[in-house]
């Protein structure tokens, strides 16, 4: 099966069926497991707040030396959690540990909470009984309204910009110094 898009990275829950589907349809894409959901899955294995803190640090740390340190600390504090991590998670740490996926482009996004938030918003006005046509119309209207709000916010931000007169010879220098 050919790749269906040029999408390079997918951030998703830990569901094996979803991961398998993405691997099948987007063979070259990187899969990143949602850090929020991974931390939550890890933290379900203990009640100790200190261990929970180290588990989330393990997911989010940027250096492998930190990762190894946090794993050693967790191993000393809770052998059961350490065994769970070894058995279920360590063999695929490049999917969930930030320090093992520095080659993956995510623009700093490591959760799928934005998508889940959008789904929640859509579910507020979509009904199970809606026809496909009606659902598509509602999604279109929702998108149009959302885009309108974003456009209004951009116009407000733009209205706060000021123009200052300056010599034409300074314009190239100003363009180098300012990103706008």
C-alpha positions as CSV (number, residue, x, y, z in Angstrom):
1,X,0.0,0.0,0.0
2,X,1.3,3.4,-0.9
3,X,1.7,6.2,1.6
4,X,-1.5,8.2,1.6
5,X,0.1,11.5,2.7
6,X,3.3,13.2,3.4
7,X,2.6,13.4,7.2
8,X,5.9,12.8,9.0
9,X,4.8,12.5,12.6
10,X,1.7,11.2,14.4
11,X,1.1,11.9,18.1
12,X,-1.3,9.4,19.5
13,X,-2.7,7.4,22.4
14,X,-1.1,4.1,23.3
15,X,-3.7,2.0,21.5
16,X,-2.0,-0.8,19.5
17,X,-4.7,-0.9,16.9
18,X,-4.2,2.8,16.0
19,X,-0.4,2.4,15.9
20,X,-0.7,-0.6,13.6
21,X,-3.1,1.3,11.3
22,X,-0.7,4.3,11.0
23,X,2.3,2.0,10.4
24,X,0.3,0.3,7.6
25,X,-0.7,3.5,5.9
26,X,2.2,5.8,6.6
27,X,5.3,3.5,6.6
28,X,7.8,6.4,6.8
29,X,6.1,8.4,9.5
30,X,7.3,8.7,13.0
31,X,4.9,7.7,15.8
32,X,5.1,9.6,19.1
33,X,3.0,8.5,22.0
34,X,1.1,11.3,23.8
35,X,3.2,12.2,26.9
36,X,0.1,12.9,28.9
37,X,-1.3,9.5,28.3
38,X,2.0,7.7,28.9
39,X,2.5,9.5,32.2
40,X,-1.1,8.6,33.2
41,X,-0.5,5.0,32.3
42,X,2.8,4.9,34.3
43,X,1.2,6.6,37.3
44,X,-1.6,4.1,37.5
45,X,1.0,1.6,38.7
46,X,1.9,3.3,41.9
47,X,0.3,5.5,44.7
48,X,3.7,7.0,45.7
49,X,3.7,10.7,44.6
50,X,7.5,10.7,44.5
51,X,7.6,7.8,42.1
52,X,4.9,9.4,40.0
53,X,7.0,12.6,39.8
54,X,10.0,10.6,38.6
55,X,7.9,8.6,36.1
56,X,6.7,11.8,34.4
57,X,10.3,13.2,34.4
58,X,11.4,10.0,32.7
59,X,8.9,10.7,29.9
60,X,9.8,14.4,29.4
61,X,13.6,14.5,30.0
62,X,15.7,15.7,27.1
63,X,19.0,13.9,27.8
64,X,19.7,10.2,27.9
65,X,21.8,10.6,31.0
66,X,18.8,12.1,32.8
67,X,16.6,9.2,31.6
68,X,19.1,6.7,32.9
69,X,19.3,8.5,36.3
70,X,15.5,8.7,36.7
71,X,15.1,5.1,35.8
72,X,17.6,4.1,38.4
73,X,15.8,6.2,41.0
74,X,12.5,4.6,40.1
75,X,14.0,1.1,40.3
76,X,15.3,1.8,43.8
77,X,12.0,3.3,45.0
78,X,9.6,0.8,43.5
79,X,10.7,-2.6,42.0
80,X,7.2,-3.4,40.7
81,X,7.0,-0.2,38.7
82,X,10.6,-0.8,37.4
83,X,9.6,-4.3,36.3
84,X,6.5,-3.0,34.6
85,X,8.5,-0.5,32.7
86,X,11.1,-3.1,31.6
87,X,8.4,-5.6,30.5
88,X,6.0,-3.2,28.7
89,X,7.7,0.0,27.8
90,X,11.5,0.1,27.6
91,X,11.6,-1.9,24.3
92,X,9.8,1.0,22.6
93,X,11.1,4.0,24.5
94,X,11.8,5.9,21.3
95,X,8.0,6.2,21.0
96,X,7.4,7.9,24.4
97,X,10.7,9.2,25.9
98,X,11.6,12.7,24.6
99,X,15.4,12.0,24.8
100,X,15.1,9.1,22.3
101,X,13.2,11.0,19.6
102,X,15.2,14.1,19.0
103,X,15.1,13.3,15.3
104,X,11.3,13.6,15.1
105,X,9.7,16.9,14.1
106,X,6.8,17.7,16.4
107,X,7.1,21.5,16.7
108,X,7.3,21.0,20.5
109,X,3.9,19.3,20.6
110,X,4.1,16.1,22.6
111,X,0.4,15.5,23.4
112,X,-2.8,14.9,21.4
113,X,-4.8,17.0,23.8
114,X,-5.4,19.7,21.2
115,X,-7.1,17.2,18.9
116,X,-9.1,15.8,21.8
117,X,-10.2,19.3,22.7
118,X,-11.4,19.9,19.1
119,X,-13.3,16.6,19.2
120,X,-15.0,17.6,22.5
121,X,-16.1,20.9,20.9
122,X,-17.5,19.2,17.8
123,X,-19.4,16.6,20.0
124,X,-21.2,19.5,21.7
125,X,-23.1,20.3,18.5
126,X,-23.1,17.0,16.5
127,X,-25.9,14.5,17.3
128,X,-25.8,10.8,16.7
129,X,-29.0,11.1,14.8
130,X,-27.6,13.7,12.3
131,X,-27.3,12.5,8.7
132,X,-23.8,12.7,7.1
133,X,-25.0,15.7,5.1
134,X,-26.1,17.5,8.3
135,X,-23.0,16.6,10.2
136,X,-20.7,17.9,7.4
137,X,-22.7,21.1,7.3
138,X,-22.4,21.6,11.0
139,X,-18.6,20.9,10.9
140,X,-18.3,23.4,8.0
141,X,-20.1,26.1,10.0
142,X,-18.0,25.3,13.1
143,X,-14.8,25.6,11.1
144,X,-16.0,28.9,9.5
145,X,-16.9,30.3,12.9
146,X,-13.6,29.2,14.4
147,X,-11.6,30.7,11.5
148,X,-13.6,33.9,11.8
149,X,-12.6,34.2,15.5
150,X,-8.9,33.6,14.6
151,X,-9.1,36.2,11.9
152,X,-10.6,38.7,14.3
153,X,-7.8,38.1,16.8
154,X,-5.2,38.6,14.1
155,X,-6.9,41.9,13.0
156,X,-6.8,43.1,16.6
157,X,-3.1,42.1,16.9
158,X,-2.4,43.9,13.6
159,X,-4.1,47.0,14.8
160,X,-1.6,47.3,17.6
161,X,1.2,47.6,15.1
162,X,2.7,51.0,14.4
163,X,4.5,52.3,11.4
164,X,7.4,54.7,11.9
165,X,8.9,56.8,9.1
166,X,12.6,56.1,8.5
167,X,15.3,56.5,5.8
168,X,15.1,54.0,2.9
169,X,18.8,53.1,3.6
170,X,17.8,51.7,7.1
171,X,15.0,49.3,5.9
172,X,17.4,46.4,5.1
173,X,19.0,46.7,8.5
174,X,15.6,46.9,10.3
175,X,14.4,43.8,8.4
176,X,17.4,41.9,9.6
177,X,16.8,42.9,13.2
178,X,13.0,42.3,13.4
179,X,11.1,39.2,12.6
180,X,8.0,41.1,11.6
